Amino acid sequence: MTKPRTILVLGGARSGKSRHAQALAEAMTPEGCFIATAQAWDDEMRDRIARHQADRDERWTTVEAPLALADAIAEHSRSDRVLLVDCLTLWLTNMLLGEADLAAAGDALVAALEDAPCPVVLVSNEVGFGIVPDNALARRFRDAQGTLNQRLARVCDATDLVVAGLPLRLSGEK
Ligand SMILES: Nc1nc2c(ncn2[C@@H]2O[C@H](COP(=O)(O)OP(=O)(O)OP(=O)(O)O)[C@@H](O)[C@H]2O)c(=O)[nH]1
């Protein structure tokens, strides 16, 4: 049996990366499980989440995993569905603010991807294009995000970068 595909989708804020990742996932299997790492802390976030939920039809089920992402991937993977993880940037933020061991969390995530019996599409932000942040926490976050993205790009079968709604395949077969 060939290993199910894993695809990493990178992009900036409002680049269209979520839409592209969803389209990739929907082309893979008829049934999908959306693993959301966001939490609705305020009305603006509730509105954003509601808009994304409206874009997903009855083919999708949704689970929330703000911290225990590797466990959620293990629990919800089934060979007849695709997992869509949106997004690793909020997950990393949650882990950083929770003072988690980021290297160990990265190891657990990679292990969960390797064990998953189904395709997985992962959404993450490319946060390194701007100027150097003037506070230490933001610099630590930016470096942790870059490190995680590099690590995942090495193990995923394909990596796409989305800019202005346009996806560019950086690595892997079409
Ligand atoms: N809790 C929860 N979060 C969700 C759900 N659907 C989507 N989200 C979150 O919505 C977030 C993405 O929303 P946006 O802020 O609009 O994305 P963006 O990064 O600015 O825009 P794009 O690059 O275009 O995707 C992701 O972090 C998801 O976790 C859901 O059903 N529940």
Backbone and ligand atoms as CSV (ligand in chain L), in Angstrom:
chain,resi,resn,atom,element,x,y,z
A,1,MET,N,N,0.840,-1.192,0.000
A,1,MET,CA,C,0.000,0.000,0.000
A,1,MET,C,C,0.879,1.248,0.000
A,2,THR,N,N,0.549,2.226,-0.867
A,2,THR,CA,C,1.348,3.457,-0.845
A,2,THR,C,C,0.905,4.333,0.327
A,3,LYS,N,N,1.855,5.075,0.856
A,3,LYS,CA,C,1.561,5.925,2.020
A,3,LYS,C,C,0.651,7.083,1.601
A,4,PRO,N,N,-0.364,7.412,2.411
A,4,PRO,CA,C,-1.207,8.559,2.058
A,4,PRO,C,C,-0.387,9.843,1.992
A,5,ARG,N,N,-0.843,10.754,1.154
A,5,ARG,CA,C,-0.068,11.985,0.947
A,5,ARG,C,C,-0.248,12.988,2.080
A,6,THR,N,N,0.830,13.698,2.389
A,6,THR,CA,C,0.760,14.828,3.317
A,6,THR,C,C,1.183,16.074,2.540
A,7,ILE,N,N,0.402,17.136,2.682
A,7,ILE,CA,C,0.700,18.376,1.958
A,7,ILE,C,C,0.722,19.539,2.952
A,8,LEU,N,N,1.780,20.322,2.901
A,8,LEU,CA,C,1.912,21.523,3.731
A,8,LEU,C,C,1.556,22.733,2.871
A,9,VAL,N,N,0.638,23.584,3.367
A,9,VAL,CA,C,0.233,24.792,2.641
A,9,VAL,C,C,0.652,26.009,3.469
A,10,LEU,N,N,1.556,26.801,2.902
A,10,LEU,CA,C,2.076,27.994,3.575
A,10,LEU,C,C,1.508,29.249,2.938
A,11,GLY,N,N,1.454,30.333,3.717
A,11,GLY,CA,C,1.046,31.621,3.158
A,11,GLY,C,C,0.972,32.656,4.260
A,12,GLY,N,N,0.821,33.902,3.865
A,12,GLY,CA,C,0.648,34.978,4.836
A,12,GLY,C,C,-0.816,35.085,5.255
A,13,ALA,N,N,-1.112,36.079,6.105
A,13,ALA,CA,C,-2.487,36.303,6.544
A,13,ALA,C,C,-3.350,36.669,5.341
A,14,ARG,N,N,-4.552,36.091,5.283
A,14,ARG,CA,C,-5.535,36.352,4.226
A,14,ARG,C,C,-4.916,36.196,2.835
A,15,SER,N,N,-4.111,35.176,2.694
A,15,SER,CA,C,-3.476,34.903,1.391
A,15,SER,C,C,-4.331,33.962,0.548
A,16,GLY,N,N,-5.353,33.345,1.188
A,16,GLY,CA,C,-6.147,32.336,0.496
A,16,GLY,C,C,-5.663,30.924,0.769
A,17,LYS,N,N,-4.774,30.775,1.767
A,17,LYS,CA,C,-4.194,29.447,2.024
A,17,LYS,C,C,-5.232,28.447,2.535
A,18,SER,N,N,-6.200,28.916,3.369
A,18,SER,CA,C,-7.209,27.982,3.883
A,18,SER,C,C,-8.079,27.445,2.748
A,19,ARG,N,N,-8.472,28.345,1.861
A,19,ARG,CA,C,-9.323,27.938,0.724
A,19,ARG,C,C,-8.585,26.945,-0.172
A,20,HIS,N,N,-7.315,27.230,-0.444
A,20,HIS,CA,C,-6.519,26.328,-1.281
A,20,HIS,C,C,-6.371,24.967,-0.604
A,21,ALA,N,N,-6.092,24.974,0.701
A,21,ALA,CA,C,-5.914,23.708,1.421
A,21,ALA,C,C,-7.208,22.895,1.397
A,22,GLN,N,N,-8.337,23.582,1.564
A,22,GLN,CA,C,-9.623,22.878,1.532
A,22,GLN,C,C,-9.880,22.267,0.151
A,23,ALA,N,N,-9.553,23.011,-0.896
A,23,ALA,CA,C,-9.748,22.483,-2.265
A,23,ALA,C,C,-8.856,21.265,-2.502
A,24,LEU,N,N,-7.605,21.311,-2.033
A,24,LEU,CA,C,-6.715,20.143,-2.172
A,24,LEU,C,C,-7.320,18.945,-1.448
A,25,ALA,N,N,-7.790,19.193,-0.224
A,25,ALA,CA,C,-8.328,18.100,0.595
A,25,ALA,C,C,-9.574,17.503,-0.068
A,26,GLU,N,N,-10.444,18.369,-0.580
A,26,GLU,CA,C,-11.694,17.873,-1.171
A,26,GLU,C,C,-11.434,17.062,-2.440
A,27,ALA,N,N,-10.306,17.326,-3.078
A,27,ALA,CA,C,-9.965,16.544,-4.276
A,27,ALA,C,C,-9.394,15.172,-3.913
A,28,MET,N,N,-9.062,14.975,-2.644
A,28,MET,CA,C,-8.407,13.721,-2.244
A,28,MET,C,C,-9.389,12.621,-1.862
A,29,THR,N,N,-10.370,12.926,-1.032
A,29,THR,CA,C,-11.360,11.919,-0.609
A,29,THR,C,C,-12.699,12.624,-0.441
A,30,PRO,N,N,-13.810,11.875,-0.520
A,30,PRO,CA,C,-15.117,12.518,-0.390
A,30,PRO,C,C,-15.412,13.012,1.025
A,31,GLU,N,N,-14.730,12.458,2.035
A,31,GLU,CA,C,-15.062,12.826,3.418
A,31,GLU,C,C,-13.867,13.460,4.097
A,32,GLY,N,N,-14.126,14.546,4.850
A,32,GLY,CA,C,-13.019,15.238,5.497
A,32,GLY,C,C,-13.278,15.541,6.955
A,33,CYS,N,N,-12.199,15.585,7.720
A,33,CYS,CA,C,-12.283,16.012,9.111
A,33,CYS,C,C,-11.409,17.249,9.267
A,34,PHE,N,N,-12.041,18.353,9.661
A,34,PHE,CA,C,-11.339,19.628,9.816
A,34,PHE,C,C,-10.879,19.743,11.265
A,35,ILE,N,N,-9.561,19.828,11.463
A,35,ILE,CA,C,-9.032,19.984,12.826
A,35,ILE,C,C,-8.656,21.448,13.006
A,36,ALA,N,N,-9.463,22.153,13.804
A,36,ALA,CA,C,-9.269,23.594,14.017
A,36,ALA,C,C,-8.431,23.808,15.273
A,37,THR,N,N,-7.442,24.668,15.150
A,37,THR,CA,C,-6.625,24.990,16.327
A,37,THR,C,C,-7.018,26.327,16.939
A,38,ALA,N,N,-7.895,27.072,16.248
A,38,ALA,CA,C,-8.305,28.400,16.736
A,38,ALA,C,C,-9.326,28.257,17.852
A,39,GLN,N,N,-9.334,29.265,18.715
A,39,GLN,CA,C,-10.376,29.348,19.742
A,39,GLN,C,C,-11.070,30.696,19.581
A,40,ALA,N,N,-12.399,30.688,19.748
A,40,ALA,CA,C,-13.172,31.919,19.543
A,40,ALA,C,C,-13.154,32.747,20.824
A,41,TRP,N,N,-12.161,33.628,20.945
A,41,TRP,CA,C,-12.037,34.439,22.161
A,41,TRP,C,C,-12.930,35.668,22.107
A,42,ASP,N,N,-13.237,36.168,20.903
A,42,ASP,CA,C,-14.016,37.415,20.805
A,42,ASP,C,C,-14.930,37.360,19.570
A,43,ASP,N,N,-15.735,38.414,19.391
A,43,ASP,CA,C,-16.728,38.414,18.310
A,43,ASP,C,C,-16.067,38.358,16.934
A,44,GLU,N,N,-14.921,39.051,16.792
A,44,GLU,CA,C,-14.254,39.051,15.491
A,44,GLU,C,C,-13.838,37.634,15.113
A,45,MET,N,N,-13.272,36.915,16.084
A,45,MET,CA,C,-12.840,35.538,15.811
A,45,MET,C,C,-14.054,34.645,15.566
A,46,ARG,N,N,-15.132,34.876,16.323
A,46,ARG,CA,C,-16.363,34.089,16.092
A,46,ARG,C,C,-16.862,34.289,14.660
A,47,ASP,N,N,-16.800,35.539,14.168
A,47,ASP,CA,C,-17.228,35.826,12.789
A,47,ASP,C,C,-16.347,35.110,11.765
A,48,ARG,N,N,-15.015,35.172,11.987
A,48,ARG,CA,C,-14.085,34.493,11.060
A,48,ARG,C,C,-14.388,32.997,11.018
A,49,ILE,N,N,-14.563,32.411,12.197
A,49,ILE,CA,C,-14.806,30.969,12.269
A,49,ILE,C,C,-16.131,30.633,11.579
A,50,ALA,N,N,-17.157,31.454,11.815
A,50,ALA,CA,C,-18.470,31.194,11.192
A,50,ALA,C,C,-18.355,31.231,9.668
A,51,ARG,N,N,-17.537,32.171,9.143
A,51,ARG,CA,C,-17.371,32.251,7.681
A,51,ARG,C,C,-16.717,30.980,7.148
A,52,HIS,N,N,-15.700,30.494,7.849
A,52,HIS,CA,C,-15.039,29.253,7.409
A,52,HIS,C,C,-16.000,28.063,7.506
A,53,GLN,N,N,-16.788,28.026,8.575
A,53,GLN,CA,C,-17.727,26.904,8.726
A,53,GLN,C,C,-18.738,26.906,7.587
A,54,ALA,N,N,-19.165,28.116,7.166
A,54,ALA,CA,C,-20.148,28.215,6.071
A,54,ALA,C,C,-19.563,27.725,4.750
A,55,ASP,N,N,-18.225,27.776,4.627
A,55,ASP,CA,C,-17.560,27.297,3.393
A,55,ASP,C,C,-17.429,25.775,3.350
A,56,ARG,N,N,-17.717,25.101,4.474
A,56,ARG,CA,C,-17.587,23.634,4.502
A,56,ARG,C,C,-18.981,23.009,4.476
A,57,ASP,N,N,-19.171,22.043,3.577
A,57,ASP,CA,C,-20.488,21.421,3.473
A,57,ASP,C,C,-20.557,20.143,4.309
A,58,GLU,N,N,-21.600,19.332,4.049
A,58,GLU,CA,C,-21.870,18.163,4.891
A,58,GLU,C,C,-20.809,17.070,4.766
A,59,ARG,N,N,-19.887,17.224,3.816
A,59,ARG,CA,C,-18.796,16.241,3.731
A,59,ARG,C,C,-17.821,16.380,4.896
A,60,TRP,N,N,-17.908,17.505,5.617
A,60,TRP,CA,C,-16.906,17.811,6.639
A,60,TRP,C,C,-17.448,17.636,8.053
A,61,THR,N,N,-16.612,17.055,8.911
A,61,THR,CA,C,-16.862,17.154,10.354
A,61,THR,C,C,-15.747,18.025,10.923
A,62,THR,N,N,-16.014,18.642,12.063
A,62,THR,CA,C,-15.039,19.567,12.659
A,62,THR,C,C,-14.712,19.126,14.076
A,63,VAL,N,N,-13.417,19.132,14.396
A,63,VAL,CA,C,-12.997,18.932,15.791
A,63,VAL,C,C,-12.055,20.078,16.143
A,64,GLU,N,N,-11.981,20.404,17.421
A,64,GLU,CA,C,-11.108,21.493,17.856
A,64,GLU,C,C,-9.959,20.931,18.669
A,65,ALA,N,N,-8.754,21.353,18.332
A,65,ALA,CA,C,-7.558,20.865,19.031
A,65,ALA,C,C,-6.577,22.025,19.194
A,66,PRO,N,N,-6.842,22.935,20.136
A,66,PRO,CA,C,-5.949,24.082,20.296
A,66,PRO,C,C,-4.554,23.703,20.793
A,67,LEU,N,N,-4.419,22.565,21.490
A,67,LEU,CA,C,-3.124,22.149,22.034
A,67,LEU,C,C,-2.758,20.709,21.643
A,68,ALA,N,N,-3.669,19.758,21.881
A,68,ALA,CA,C,-3.342,18.329,21.720
A,68,ALA,C,C,-3.508,17.903,20.260
A,69,LEU,N,N,-2.677,18.485,19.380
A,69,LEU,CA,C,-2.849,18.273,17.945
A,69,LEU,C,C,-2.445,16.862,17.509
A,70,ALA,N,N,-1.306,16.376,18.000
A,70,ALA,CA,C,-0.868,15.029,17.603
A,70,ALA,C,C,-1.910,13.991,18.025
A,71,ASP,N,N,-2.464,14.166,19.223
A,71,ASP,CA,C,-3.504,13.233,19.698
A,71,ASP,C,C,-4.735,13.312,18.793
A,72,ALA,N,N,-5.103,14.523,18.387
A,72,ALA,CA,C,-6.288,14.682,17.534
A,72,ALA,C,C,-6.066,14.015,16.179
A,73,ILE,N,N,-4.844,14.144,15.631
A,73,ILE,CA,C,-4.558,13.492,14.343
A,73,ILE,C,C,-4.674,11.977,14.499
A,74,ALA,N,N,-4.114,11.448,15.597
A,74,ALA,CA,C,-4.187,9.997,15.820
A,74,ALA,C,C,-5.635,9.550,16.013
A,75,GLU,N,N,-6.392,10.325,16.773
A,75,GLU,CA,C,-7.768,9.918,17.109
A,75,GLU,C,C,-8.713,9.985,15.903
A,76,HIS,N,N,-8.513,10.983,15.049
A,76,HIS,CA,C,-9.518,11.213,13.996
A,76,HIS,C,C,-9.098,10.714,12.625
A,77,SER,N,N,-7.883,10.115,12.503
A,77,SER,CA,C,-7.524,9.612,11.174
A,77,SER,C,C,-8.203,8.269,10.920
A,78,ARG,N,N,-8.754,8.170,9.741
A,78,ARG,CA,C,-9.354,6.919,9.252
A,78,ARG,C,C,-9.000,6.830,7.783
A,79,SER,N,N,-8.832,5.603,7.301
A,79,SER,CA,C,-8.297,5.463,5.946
A,79,SER,C,C,-9.223,6.030,4.865
A,80,ASP,N,N,-10.514,6.238,5.174
A,80,ASP,CA,C,-11.446,6.694,4.140
A,80,ASP,C,C,-11.673,8.212,4.158
A,81,ARG,N,N,-10.859,8.959,4.896
A,81,ARG,CA,C,-11.075,10.414,4.960
A,81,ARG,C,C,-9.759,11.173,4.880
A,82,VAL,N,N,-9.873,12.461,4.682
A,82,VAL,CA,C,-8.702,13.334,4.708
A,82,VAL,C,C,-8.795,14.205,5.965
A,83,LEU,N,N,-7.650,14.503,6.552
A,83,LEU,CA,C,-7.601,15.452,7.674
A,83,LEU,C,C,-7.070,16.786,7.155
A,84,LEU,N,N,-7.725,17.872,7.567
A,84,LEU,CA,C,-7.251,19.214,7.237
A,84,LEU,C,C,-6.968,19.942,8.547
A,85,VAL,N,N,-5.708,20.259,8.788
A,85,VAL,CA,C,-5.307,20.932,10.034
A,85,VAL,C,C,-5.110,22.416,9.729
A,86,ASP,N,N,-5.940,23.278,10.337
A,86,ASP,CA,C,-5.884,24.722,10.069
A,86,ASP,C,C,-5.965,25.447,11.420
A,87,CYS,N,N,-4.941,26.082,11.928
A,87,CYS,CA,C,-3.637,26.162,11.301
A,87,CYS,C,C,-2.543,25.968,12.356
A,88,LEU,N,N,-1.350,25.666,11.861
A,88,LEU,CA,C,-0.232,25.376,12.769
A,88,LEU,C,C,0.258,26.629,13.476
A,89,THR,N,N,-0.037,27.786,12.920
A,89,THR,CA,C,0.441,29.032,13.542
A,89,THR,C,C,-0.297,29.320,14.844
A,90,LEU,N,N,-1.617,29.105,14.837
A,90,LEU,CA,C,-2.356,29.305,16.088
A,90,LEU,C,C,-2.005,28.207,17.086
A,91,TRP,N,N,-1.812,26.999,16.586
A,91,TRP,CA,C,-1.398,25.904,17.478
A,91,TRP,C,C,-0.061,26.255,18.145
A,92,LEU,N,N,0.904,26.724,17.337
A,92,LEU,CA,C,2.217,27.077,17.885
A,92,LEU,C,C,2.084,28.220,18.895
A,93,THR,N,N,1.237,29.190,18.588
A,93,THR,CA,C,0.988,30.295,19.527
A,93,THR,C,C,0.450,29.749,20.844
A,94,ASN,N,N,-0.539,28.862,20.743
A,94,ASN,CA,C,-1.125,28.284,21.967
A,94,ASN,C,C,-0.065,27.528,22.771
A,95,MET,N,N,0.787,26.788,22.058
A,95,MET,CA,C,1.826,26.001,22.739
A,95,MET,C,C,2.864,26.920,23.383
A,96,LEU,N,N,3.247,27.970,22.656
A,96,LEU,CA,C,4.263,28.901,23.172
A,96,LEU,C,C,3.738,29.610,24.421
A,97,LEU,N,N,2.498,30.092,24.353
A,97,LEU,CA,C,1.930,30.798,25.505
A,97,LEU,C,C,1.700,29.845,26.674
A,98,GLY,N,N,1.495,28.558,26.361
A,98,GLY,CA,C,1.331,27.551,27.412
A,98,GLY,C,C,2.666,26.999,27.903
A,99,GLU,N,N,3.756,27.593,27.424
A,99,GLU,CA,C,5.123,27.205,27.827
A,99,GLU,C,C,5.407,25.719,27.604
A,100,ALA,N,N,4.877,25.187,26.510
A,100,ALA,CA,C,5.114,23.778,26.159
A,100,ALA,C,C,6.528,23.624,25.593
A,101,ASP,N,N,7.016,22.395,25.585
A,101,ASP,CA,C,8.307,22.064,24.967
A,101,ASP,C,C,8.055,21.975,23.447
A,102,LEU,N,N,8.481,22.986,22.703
A,102,LEU,CA,C,8.126,23.072,21.276
A,102,LEU,C,C,8.823,21.999,20.438
A,103,ALA,N,N,10.059,21.670,20.819
A,103,ALA,CA,C,10.774,20.628,20.057
A,103,ALA,C,C,10.069,19.285,20.225
A,104,ALA,N,N,9.676,18.970,21.465
A,104,ALA,CA,C,8.979,17.700,21.713
A,104,ALA,C,C,7.618,17.691,21.010
A,105,ALA,N,N,6.938,18.833,21.008
A,105,ALA,CA,C,5.627,18.914,20.340
A,105,ALA,C,C,5.797,18.714,18.833
A,106,GLY,N,N,6.883,19.265,18.275
A,106,GLY,CA,C,7.172,19.065,16.849
A,106,GLY,C,C,7.436,17.597,16.551
A,107,ASP,N,N,8.191,16.937,17.441
A,107,ASP,CA,C,8.456,15.487,17.271
A,107,ASP,C,C,7.151,14.703,17.256
A,108,ALA,N,N,6.264,15.023,18.210
A,108,ALA,CA,C,4.989,14.289,18.317
A,108,ALA,C,C,4.130,14.522,17.078
A,109,LEU,N,N,4.159,15.748,16.566
A,109,LEU,CA,C,3.374,16.046,15.370
A,109,LEU,C,C,3.897,15.262,14.163
A,110,VAL,N,N,5.213,15.262,13.981
A,110,VAL,CA,C,5.795,14.516,12.853
A,110,VAL,C,C,5.475,13.023,12.985
A,111,ALA,N,N,5.569,12.483,14.202
A,111,ALA,CA,C,5.262,11.060,14.408
A,111,ALA,C,C,3.799,10.778,14.065
A,112,ALA,N,N,2.903,11.679,14.465
A,112,ALA,CA,C,1.471,11.481,14.171
A,112,ALA,C,C,1.228,11.496,12.666
A,113,LEU,N,N,1.934,12.370,11.945
A,113,LEU,CA,C,1.772,12.419,10.482
A,113,LEU,C,C,2.264,11.128,9.846
A,114,GLU,N,N,3.404,10.640,10.360
A,114,GLU,CA,C,3.955,9.406,9.786
A,114,GLU,C,C,3.042,8.212,10.035
A,115,ASP,N,N,2.335,8.218,11.175
A,115,ASP,CA,C,1.465,7.084,11.524
A,115,ASP,C,C,0.072,7.182,10.909
A,116,ALA,N,N,-0.315,8.371,10.444
A,116,ALA,CA,C,-1.707,8.567,9.992
A,116,ALA,C,C,-2.005,7.682,8.779
A,117,PRO,N,N,-3.123,6.943,8.821
A,117,PRO,CA,C,-3.464,6.074,7.700
A,117,PRO,C,C,-4.232,6.802,6.595
A,118,CYS,N,N,-4.247,8.127,6.637
A,118,CYS,CA,C,-5.021,8.885,5.643
A,118,CYS,C,C,-4.229,10.120,5.237
A,119,PRO,N,N,-4.610,10.750,4.111
A,119,PRO,CA,C,-3.935,11.986,3.730
A,119,PRO,C,C,-4.168,13.094,4.763
A,120,VAL,N,N,-3.174,13.951,4.907
A,120,VAL,CA,C,-3.295,15.086,5.837
A,120,VAL,C,C,-2.813,16.344,5.109
A,121,VAL,N,N,-3.634,17.394,5.153
A,121,VAL,CA,C,-3.242,18.698,4.621
A,121,VAL,C,C,-3.076,19.636,5.817
A,122,LEU,N,N,-1.919,20.306,5.872
A,122,LEU,CA,C,-1.584,21.168,7.010
A,122,LEU,C,C,-1.459,22.608,6.530
A,123,VAL,N,N,-2.089,23.544,7.239
A,123,VAL,CA,C,-1.984,24.965,6.889
A,123,VAL,C,C,-1.079,25.653,7.915
A,124,SER,N,N,-0.148,26.473,7.424
A,124,SER,CA,C,0.735,27.201,8.329
A,124,SER,C,C,1.060,28.562,7.736
A,125,ASN,N,N,1.416,29.510,8.596
A,125,ASN,CA,C,1.768,30.845,8.106
A,125,ASN,C,C,3.256,30.957,7.810
A,126,GLU,N,N,3.566,31.689,6.759
A,126,GLU,CA,C,4.945,32.093,6.509
A,126,GLU,C,C,5.068,33.472,7.148
A,127,VAL,N,N,5.778,33.553,8.278
A,127,VAL,CA,C,5.765,34.804,9.056
A,127,VAL,C,C,7.079,35.570,8.980
A,128,GLY,N,N,8.026,35.091,8.183
A,128,GLY,CA,C,9.364,35.672,8.237
A,128,GLY,C,C,9.669,36.776,7.245
A,129,PHE,N,N,8.674,37.239,6.488
A,129,PHE,CA,C,8.990,38.210,5.433
A,129,PHE,C,C,9.125,39.658,5.933
A,130,GLY,N,N,8.600,39.939,7.141
A,130,GLY,CA,C,8.586,41.327,7.627
A,130,GLY,C,C,9.875,41.715,8.327
A,131,ILE,N,N,9.861,42.881,8.970
A,131,ILE,CA,C,11.047,43.335,9.700
A,131,ILE,C,C,11.193,42.545,11.002
A,132,VAL,N,N,12.373,42.597,11.610
A,132,VAL,CA,C,12.618,41.862,12.856
A,132,VAL,C,C,11.746,42.457,13.955
A,133,PRO,N,N,10.911,41.631,14.621
A,133,PRO,CA,C,10.036,42.176,15.674
A,133,PRO,C,C,10.862,42.796,16.806
A,134,ASP,N,N,10.280,43.826,17.467
A,134,ASP,CA,C,11.070,44.518,18.495
A,134,ASP,C,C,10.904,43.913,19.885
A,135,ASN,N,N,10.156,42.804,20.001
A,135,ASN,CA,C,10.096,42.185,21.334
A,135,ASN,C,C,10.504,40.712,21.267
A,136,ALA,N,N,11.025,40.238,22.399
A,136,ALA,CA,C,11.667,38.919,22.433
A,136,ALA,C,C,10.678,37.790,22.155
A,137,LEU,N,N,9.445,37.905,22.696
A,137,LEU,CA,C,8.471,36.828,22.495
A,137,LEU,C,C,8.134,36.684,21.010
A,138,ALA,N,N,7.940,37.819,20.328
A,138,ALA,CA,C,7.617,37.774,18.894
A,138,ALA,C,C,8.785,37.198,18.092
A,139,ARG,N,N,10.016,37.534,18.493
A,139,ARG,CA,C,11.185,36.971,17.786
A,139,ARG,C,C,11.256,35.461,18.011
A,140,ARG,N,N,10.959,35.038,19.247
A,140,ARG,CA,C,10.988,33.602,19.541
A,140,ARG,C,C,9.913,32.882,18.724
A,141,PHE,N,N,8.739,33.480,18.662
A,141,PHE,CA,C,7.640,32.880,17.900
A,141,PHE,C,C,8.006,32.769,16.420
A,142,ARG,N,N,8.537,33.857,15.865
A,142,ARG,CA,C,8.896,33.863,14.442
A,142,ARG,C,C,9.910,32.768,14.139
A,143,ASP,N,N,10.905,32.620,15.016
A,143,ASP,CA,C,11.925,31.587,14.789
A,143,ASP,C,C,11.329,30.188,14.930
A,144,ALA,N,N,10.447,30.013,15.938
A,144,ALA,CA,C,9.834,28.692,16.148
A,144,ALA,C,C,8.961,28.317,14.949
A,145,GLN,N,N,8.258,29.312,14.386
A,145,GLN,CA,C,7.403,29.041,13.226
A,145,GLN,C,C,8.235,28.664,12.004
A,146,GLY,N,N,9.325,29.386,11.787
A,146,GLY,CA,C,10.201,29.058,10.661
A,146,GLY,C,C,10.800,27.666,10.803
A,147,THR,N,N,11.218,27.336,12.035
A,147,THR,CA,C,11.799,26.011,12.295
A,147,THR,C,C,10.770,24.909,12.046
A,148,LEU,N,N,9.553,25.117,12.562
A,148,LEU,CA,C,8.501,24.105,12.378
A,148,LEU,C,C,8.168,23.939,10.891
A,149,ASN,N,N,8.038,25.056,10.165
A,149,ASN,CA,C,7.712,24.955,8.736
A,149,ASN,C,C,8.786,24.181,7.967
A,150,GLN,N,N,10.048,24.477,8.285
A,150,GLN,CA,C,11.140,23.753,7.600
A,150,GLN,C,C,11.060,22.268,7.889
A,151,ARG,N,N,10.818,21.956,9.153
A,151,ARG,CA,C,10.770,20.556,9.566
A,151,ARG,C,C,9.643,19.817,8.839
A,152,LEU,N,N,8.467,20.465,8.777
A,152,LEU,CA,C,7.330,19.805,8.128
A,152,LEU,C,C,7.538,19.700,6.621
A,153,ALA,N,N,8.142,20.723,6.022
A,153,ALA,CA,C,8.380,20.672,4.568
A,153,ALA,C,C,9.291,19.496,4.222
A,154,ARG,N,N,10.193,19.142,5.159
A,154,ARG,CA,C,11.093,18.006,4.884
A,154,ARG,C,C,10.342,16.676,4.890
A,155,VAL,N,N,9.299,16.557,5.718
A,155,VAL,CA,C,8.625,15.249,5.821
A,155,VAL,C,C,7.351,15.160,4.969
A,156,CYS,N,N,6.819,16.305,4.536
A,156,CYS,CA,C,5.591,16.245,3.735
A,156,CYS,C,C,5.919,15.866,2.284
A,157,ASP,N,N,4.938,15.273,1.608
A,157,ASP,CA,C,5.145,14.861,0.214
A,157,ASP,C,C,5.154,16.057,-0.725
A,158,ALA,N,N,4.458,17.131,-0.341
A,158,ALA,CA,C,4.423,18.332,-1.178
A,158,ALA,C,C,4.258,19.549,-0.278
A,159,THR,N,N,4.772,20.689,-0.753
A,159,THR,CA,C,4.600,21.963,-0.036
A,159,THR,C,C,4.194,23.025,-1.044
A,160,ASP,N,N,3.117,23.768,-0.718
A,160,ASP,CA,C,2.646,24.865,-1.562
A,160,ASP,C,C,2.785,26.184,-0.814
A,161,LEU,N,N,3.078,27.255,-1.538
A,161,LEU,CA,C,3.051,28.611,-0.981
A,161,LEU,C,C,1.922,29.367,-1.678
A,162,VAL,N,N,1.028,29.974,-0.894
A,162,VAL,CA,C,-0.083,30.733,-1.485
A,162,VAL,C,C,0.170,32.226,-1.264
A,163,VAL,N,N,0.154,32.972,-2.366
A,163,VAL,CA,C,0.318,34.429,-2.316
A,163,VAL,C,C,-0.805,35.036,-3.152
A,164,ALA,N,N,-1.555,35.992,-2.582
A,164,ALA,CA,C,-2.648,36.655,-3.309
A,164,ALA,C,C,-3.607,35.643,-3.932
A,165,GLY,N,N,-3.861,34.565,-3.208
A,165,GLY,CA,C,-4.801,33.545,-3.681
A,165,GLY,C,C,-4.223,32.597,-4.709
A,166,LEU,N,N,-2.945,32.778,-5.054
A,166,LEU,CA,C,-2.339,31.958,-6.107
A,166,LEU,C,C,-1.364,30.956,-5.502
A,167,PRO,N,N,-1.618,29.657,-5.672
A,167,PRO,CA,C,-0.723,28.658,-5.100
A,167,PRO,C,C,0.470,28.373,-5.994
A,168,LEU,N,N,1.622,28.243,-5.353
A,168,LEU,CA,C,2.852,27.884,-6.060
A,168,LEU,C,C,3.374,26.604,-5.420
A,169,ARG,N,N,3.538,25.557,-6.226
A,169,ARG,CA,C,4.078,24.306,-5.667
A,169,ARG,C,C,5.587,24.448,-5.492
A,170,LEU,N,N,6.030,24.389,-4.243
A,170,LEU,CA,C,7.456,24.568,-3.947
A,170,LEU,C,C,8.216,23.261,-4.024
A,171,SER,N,N,7.554,22.173,-3.611
A,171,SER,CA,C,8.224,20.869,-3.649
A,171,SER,C,C,7.172,19.783,-3.811
A,172,GLY,N,N,7.580,18.644,-4.352
A,172,GLY,CA,C,6.667,17.528,-4.521
A,172,GLY,C,C,5.992,17.527,-5.872
A,173,GLU,N,N,5.373,16.383,-6.187
A,173,GLU,CA,C,4.704,16.249,-7.490
A,173,GLU,C,C,3.392,16.993,-7.498
A,174,LYS,N,N,2.945,17.393,-8.674
A,174,LYS,CA,C,1.645,18.054,-8.839
A,174,LYS,C,C,0.529,17.111,-8.446
L,1,LIG,N1,N,-12.496,26.758,16.394
L,1,LIG,C1,C,-12.690,26.746,15.083
L,1,LIG,N2,N,-11.825,27.420,14.293
L,1,LIG,C2,C,-12.032,27.391,12.957
L,1,LIG,C3,C,-13.111,26.676,12.374
L,1,LIG,N3,N,-13.055,26.868,11.023
L,1,LIG,C4,C,-11.967,27.643,10.791
L,1,LIG,N4,N,-11.362,27.976,11.963
L,1,LIG,C5,C,-10.146,28.766,12.158
L,1,LIG,O1,O,-10.094,29.890,11.316
L,1,LIG,C6,C,-8.723,30.282,11.195
L,1,LIG,C7,C,-8.444,30.899,9.850
L,1,LIG,O2,O,-9.219,32.057,9.722
L,1,LIG,P1,P,-8.740,33.438,9.033
L,1,LIG,O3,O,-8.247,34.351,10.100
L,1,LIG,O4,O,-9.876,33.907,8.208
L,1,LIG,O5,O,-7.530,32.966,8.109
L,1,LIG,P2,P,-6.377,33.825,7.437
L,1,LIG,O6,O,-5.110,33.118,7.801
L,1,LIG,O7,O,-6.438,35.280,7.763
L,1,LIG,O8,O,-6.731,33.730,5.921
L,1,LIG,P3,P,-6.342,32.739,4.763
L,1,LIG,O9,O,-4.877,32.869,4.522
L,1,LIG,O10,O,-7.111,33.271,3.570
L,1,LIG,O11,O,-6.742,31.363,5.157
L,1,LIG,C8,C,-7.897,29.011,11.368
L,1,LIG,O12,O,-6.970,29.213,12.407
L,1,LIG,C9,C,-8.923,27.942,11.785
L,1,LIG,O13,O,-8.484,27.176,12.898
L,1,LIG,C10,C,-14.002,25.965,13.227
L,1,LIG,O14,O,-14.969,25.340,12.800
L,1,LIG,N5,N,-13.750,26.038,14.576
